[in-house]
Each structure stands twice: as structure tokens, then as C-alpha cells.
Amino acid sequence: MNRSTAPVTLLLSALAALAACGGDAPPAQSTAAAPSAAAPSSAAELTDVEMEQGIGPIRDLELGPIDLALAESGEAAFTTKCSACHKIEERYVGPELGQVLSRRRPEFVMNQILNSNEMVQRHPVVKELLAQYYTPMPVQVTDHDEARAILEYLRSVQTGASSTSNGTGGDR
């Protein structure tokens, strides 16, 4: 750099530093009000139904008696797509799922299966699970019928109707 460009460079650097400092925002707005206004709690953004049933397409399931054929199909899907992270009777990469329906509504479980990306971003319960297990659940199932079959398998395990489960989700 030569002597004639040094003052210009210094002046441009000073102007850039001033521009980066912000502007004329009032101090009270930029510090005190920002946390509550800019980051409302996830629970406040969700409806009561979304809090209870999860975020996704499934609402108000009507479940009848356990369909063992559907549960068998669900066990196969669980083994293929879920058992790498979930076991029935033990914590693994993700939570154990043998009693998940005593903790969550069936709609919540299906919405977690079908819409896990949005659930992990917006639902406070799923955010807590992520903080506990450190691994977000990938979307493995996009078909409503397959998710319903997995739900039926989990129902059968919880009620003892499944005779094939050995605690690993079908890994034999």
C-alpha cells in the first residue's frame, strides 16, 4: 500500500466498522424486549391439539381392537426402519418404545413417525427428547398406512398381543 491510498483505506475501514455497529435502534428495544418478543416459547406457538396430538396430518384416530395382521406388517417395518435406534424394552439411541402409548397419544406417535423434522423443530416435548438422546429422528416413513402399521405393532407389544417380539423390535 502506498502513502496516497493509506488515508482512504483507513477512512473506508472506519466507515465499515461504524456501519457494522448497528444503527439508531433504541437501547431498551435491542436488549430488554428482544428475548421474549423474538423467541416465544414453542408451546405458545402450538395449539392445545398440537401439544397433545403432535404436529402433522394425523388427528383424532379411532382405534378398535388390535389387528394382528396389521401389527405383523408393522413389526416388519419397525425392524427395517426403526430398530437401528429404538428397542422395545430398553433405551438405545432413542427411547424404548414398548410403553410409548402410555406416555403419548397414538396421534402423537404417528405424527412423530411421519413428521419428525417439524416435530423436532417446534414441539417442546420432542425438543426435550432431543436434548436427552442427542439424535434427531430421521424421516424413515412417509406412508400413512406404514406408520399406522407401526403404531399397531406398538399397540400389540404394549398389550401383550404380539407373540413375536423379543424386546428388540423383531431382531432375532
N, C-alpha and C positions, 0 to 999 in steps of 0.2 A: 504494500500500500504506500502511495507517495504522499507527500505533505499536503497537497491540494485536496485530496479526497478524504483525508482523515477527519476534518471537521464535519463534512457531510455525513460520513458513516457514523460518527458519534451522535449527530443530531437525529438521524434515522433510527438508531438504536434506542435513544432516549424516548422518541415518539412511540416506538413499538412497545417499549416497557410500560409507558403510560396507558396505551390502548389496552394492554393485557390486564391492567388493574381493575377493569370493570367499567364503571361509568358513574352516573349520578344516582344510583339506587339508594334510597334511604336506609341507614344502618338498621333500623328496627325491622324492616321488611326482610332484609337479607339474612338476618341471624335468628331472631326470636320466632318469627312466624313460619319459617321455612320447614322445620321438621314436621309439624302437624299438617300443614297445608299441602306440602309436596309429597308426603309419603303417608297417606291414610292407611289404616290397617286393612289387611286383606279381608278380614271378617266384615268390615264396614262396607266393602265393595260387593259382597256376595249377599244374595237373598237368603232367607231362612231355609228355603227349599234347597238351594245350592250348598249351604252349610251342612245340611243333613244328608242330601242325596248325591252330593258331588256335582262337579261341573261337567256337563256333557249331554248327550242325547237321551239318556235313559231317565225316565220319570215314572213313578208310581207303578212298579211291577206288581203284577198279581201272580203269586206263586201257588201252585197246587201241590199235590203230593209229589214226591221226588220221582222223576222219570229216570229209571236206572239205565236205559239205553242212551239217553242224552248224557247222563253222568259218565258213562263209559267213554263216550266220544270226548267229553270234557277232560277226562283223565289223560287221554292220549294227547290232546292239545296242551294240557298242563305239563306233561312230561317233556314234550318237544320244545315248548316256548317259555315255560315258567320255572322249571325245576333247576335250571342253572343258578338261579338266585333265590328261589323260595323252596322251603321244605314244609311238610305238613306239621311236624311236631317239634321243630327246632328252629332257632334263629340261624340264619345263614347270611348271605349277602343282604337279603331283605328279611322282613319279619316272617315268622311262622304263620301259616295260613289255615291250620286246622280249625281254629276257633274264630276266624276273622269275622264271621257273620254274627258272632255275639258282641263284637266291637263296632261293626259298621253295617249299615243297611245294604241290602242286595243292590240297590241302585248305585250306591257309592262305589261298591266293588266293581260293578260293570263299567261305570264311568272312569274309574281308575285304570281299568284294563284298556278301554277304548280311547281315552283322552288323557293319558298320563302326562304329556308335556304341559298342557294348560293347567292340570291339577297341581303339578309341582310348582308352577309359577304363581298360582293365585289362591290355592286353598290352604288355609293355615294348618290344618291337620296334616296334610301331605308335606308341607314345608317342615313341620316338626319331625316327621318321619325321615325326611332327607337329612336333617341335622343329626339325627340319631344313627342312621345307617350309611350316610355319606355317598350313596349311589342312587342317582335318579333312575326311575323305572323307564326302560325304553318302550316305545310303542312296538309291540310284537303282534298284536291282534287288532285288526281293523274291521273285521266282520262281526256284525251284531250277533249272528247265530253262534259263531265260535265262542264269543265272550259269554253268551248265555249258557253254552255247554260247560265252560269252565266254572261258571257260577254253580251250575247244577252239580258238578263234581265236588266243589267245596261244600255245598249243602249236604251231599251224601256222606262226605267224610265227617262232617260235624255231627250228623245224626247217627252215624254208625251204619248207614245203609250201604256204604261201599265196602265190599269184601276184598277188594284187590289192593287197597292202599297199605303200604308198609312204612309210612312215615316219610317217604322221600318223594312222593308225587309220582309213583309208578316206576322209579328206577329199581330194577331188580337185579 
